[in-house]
Amino acid sequence: MGSRKGVAAGDGLNAPPHHGQGGRGRSATRGRPLQPTVRRRRFAGDDTVVVEHQSLGRPSQKRNAGRAVVTAEVGQEQERLKQSLQRERRRAHDAETELAVLNERIRAVNTQMTHLRLQVEEGRKAIQQRDDSILRLRAELHQVREQKSRRVAASARLKTVAADADDDGQEPTPVQWWTD
């Protein structure tokens, strides 16, 4: 038994400390301490039997099995989160693309509206010019009709004056309408 005591104590001192963390970021105080403590063994005295309980399986296998399950679950969760992140990135990219297309459509519609407004304004100006020319032509027509009615009235007065002069017994002189 004495040789076992030296081997067990020597293993604990010379071996690298086992933290039981497996690189998972747990504190050393929760798992095994940094350096294993040397267990004091009691020697059997008279009428005393020392019983040490040994686990049937290897403790590292039990821990590793638990760790493997946890690692698998963590790996699955990470994969699910990666896929979710990729979906969200695709959605964001699709939304940005759709936004760019819609902005382009808005610019095109604004351009069309501006062109249509300019055409409407040009049409209004053309209609206004046409209305002005119609009013001007109507005014000229009215003036021409007044002048014509004045001439007719003046010629009617001349005819009445001429008819009165004819009644005096004079014959009107013929008008020579041809040229010699």
C-alpha positions, 0 to 999 in steps of 0.5 A: 500500500505504501507504494501506491500512496507514493504513485498516487501522490506523485501522479497528482504533483507531476501531471498537468492540472486537469480543470474539467473545463474542456475549453468551455470557459467554466471557472476552475472553482466549479470543477476540480481544483487546480492541483489535486489535494493529497488524500490522507489515508487512514491505516486500519487499526485493530478491529477497523476496516477501511472501505474505499468506494470505487465507481464501476465506470471511468469518471472521465467517460461519464463526463465525456458522455455528458459533454458529448451530449452538451457539445452535440446540442450546442453544435445543433443550436449553433447550426440552427442559429447560423441558418437563421442568420443566413435567412435573415441576411437573405431577407435583408438583401431581398428587402434592400433590392426591392427597395432599390427597385421601388425607388427607381420606379418612384424616380421614373414616375416623378419624371413622367409626372414632370413631363406631363405637367410641362405638356399640360402647361404648354397646352394651357399656353397654346389654348390661351394664345388661341383664345386671344387670337379668337377674341382679336379676330372677333373684334376685327370682324365686328369692326369690319361689319360696322364699317360695312354697315356704315358704307351701306348706309352712306351709299344708301344716302348717296343713292337717295341724294342722287335719286333726288337729284335725278328727279330735278330733270337731269340725266345722270352722266354715264360713267366710262368703265373701259379704258381707251 
